[in-house]
Amino acid sequence: MTEKIAVEPKSGLRGNISPPGDKSISHRSAMIGAIAEGVTEIENFLSGEDCIATIRAFENMGVNIEGAGTSSIRVDGVGLDGLKEPENVLDMGNSGTSMRLISGILAGQPFYSVMTGDNSLRSRPMKRIADPLRLMGASIYGRGEDMAPLTIIGGSLKPIDYQTPVASAQIKSCILLAGLFAEGETVVTEPAASRDHTERMLEAFGAEVVSHNLARKIRGRPKLSGHRILVPGDISSASYFLMAAILCPDSEIVIKNVGINPTRAGILDALGSMGAAISLERRREESGEPVADLHVRSSQLKGGDFDGEMIVRMIDEIPLLAVAATQADGETKIRDAAELRVKETDRISATVSELRELGAEIEELDDGMIIAGGTKLKGGECRSYGDHRIAMSLAVAGLISEHEVIIHDTDCINTSFPGFWEMLSSLCV
């Protein structure tokens, strides 16, 4: 039975919070730690279901990992050639990051493996990573247009120079990870810069990664060495509380230890251009990633136009931005966001449908949406489509509606943010 939650309108949010560890960095720290030599200790690891899927996959390939389900993880790395053929199908649950990035590692292994996932993941496109991995020499088989379950028979990879069809950190990371197992230099070039957590972390572990404009080059067969990693707070998770404080009257909060990597921080730039009162305090660097505390106060936003590289840098936060746009002065246009249609659900369609249900004036475009500002959301019932980001965005909508918002199927939030509701309640004094 799926959960439903009723969210009531609020004002006067107050408090200091620390969001959970960054999901993207948590995934990558466990993956690269598993194929490094020696021990990798990870603090503030996100214990959500997606990251647990990554841990279970490597445990099934013979990697000893202590602390699964907690925020402190110890990975006993086995080196590039130490993984063992899994005896069972690897279940990635709802995690597209797990499936796409681990595919790159499995492509370099001289054994047979099969990956699957839940209904949502089995409907997501994998051809975009299967094609370049085939060019490198791996054999990959899937349903239809390379949908999971995916069978991979890897080993004996050769380097490639590949131009990705879309800006996607998952595609880029998959190829770079496969490039670890190829003799020579693998190059991947994107049409726009996607998040660069993989490059930063590979360099921290000892790989040679060269960045030039939109191209990333990695030299194969490096010696990766385990070390200690402190995962910064997830800016995507922080954004829901950031937006709640901006939109709820008479609110002021501090969100501590948030990763502000510029390839991820588009939402901060977008909100800044809309007039949000956000200040970045205690700027610093931790484990190769920029971090700051976010001090945010209630603000009256103005509408804006968002497209191009800005969209790439805030792709996960666009449903939430649409919620904010309903309260802004003037119209907001979001374009170049077609990638949202192949996430956990079609996030363009889901966002438009559910915000309309709550009273928003919003038009669906092929690659985005147009939102009329100054609209009072009326409340009502809506659904998450099993998508954690839709569910949390609707929770923020509930805080600013005239009446309560009942959200169906909210257990999906546990894929990325266990403890979301408790943290939200702590601000509602």
Steps between C-alpha positions, in 0.01 A plus 500: 500500500646835399506793737309825469581819687295814563700825496344812650585864422772645723680825575785604726741216422802519732805290573840365400508172306758279331377313191603137443814417305507570129347209311720533191820517705392217731445270200837586347696469825376143551555401137851637464592389851402145404743490204778688678777331697477524876235637733265788424318653796193709411332737744152655452415229247137517387322192634206528257377205298679604178843509662432176687437340156853600399646349817309172456620468141865515602444270796363250248827536309715412800570844650487522880306811603430581865232737626236460229188687608697753707680824419848353566617249240824304473583348160779242469602565141599207277677693224413524132526125447363367829124488440339155482222382270170543687304182561166679474336777301604844632187692604544878472153580632399848380855627451589610149836625631585153630407325177666743260825556689551140609447396136827678423683301767338170397599564138862471612453168681576167329179340624125477446258718694133599488343816646133573554286743700145595587228575243612860464867418446418224251320759287788749490731529195834316527595512132679826572758315710485164318610648165830651616579193713451281193740724309754432774458124455242387755207277405171639632149363456171653613129512419386708205705819491747360754270517801570297814551226586846558350747221438866605483795285395806718539877508489775598252372853449656746259494880541260715298448867420127548549257791457194457723160581344387688813669660799474224760729433794383138499608439140829685548574319826418159353752552219769641732462204737525258208806694387676394821520148355616592147865535398558855380292817519121514489340834411137602554362835380159645593285767333489684837675449833326253733584447867867411550498292820644196321801689364573660837476170684703300249780754531482479881544122478804537271367484144629736232207705370555795266221753436502730198187702425223235472736204454616264775796266443598212727806276479424133554640253752587748780576395855207619708568535874233506768474793740260687729205690346267748668185525287352854492130557552286443190403829333201332336368390840581841650303673223162389637566677830663792323184545296272448799673783687485731197129439435358471854444846658718619789755219466876491557714185511862390465584186303845378601776319310343511154699405190509798262684341208436746213394215268218425747415842642283635219204525737690757710574708192140471379355607833754781528386635164139481623580712807535238774675606822770232521848555639785248490700490823809309618611410146758222504609180325454146633626187322549699179148648499399862577271533804316785674220575745188649339324781691157555345206730578147547365510681167266625230620345174467628147455276198781411263602309188720194545659289228831370365784414737309635800252212460779241505624644831160473671327215317384330823357820646279606208172361645577696816581814298159465336338511846689821578404648163130480590568754777731732305409835345456443128545200273774235513613300197701179526646359176765244393388261776389203286731277708237523775277272294730200557554530875325283761182620333426757231567794730373762256161332466481414871589852614249664266220256586535518878554876526191552285314276743599742776387805304812611311482654153767303316551404135687186394765529227690222325816598688367689801215713625364853533372599845282800583607669821295650778273197527364392837509121516173371640607161640350160428617148424785408269737213428874456478511243218747313719757777442675636808567844348138548397386396850733744679415784262130445572578512872638851452186587302294383798677745730382796289151384400176639642398156624682177569657299222469121522782325314456134410791255468758685710707198605708559185671785688708237681697438180687828556394661826403284797414743777353765268175540693674515838735774379207697354309471829801631693470834318126539560520651847 
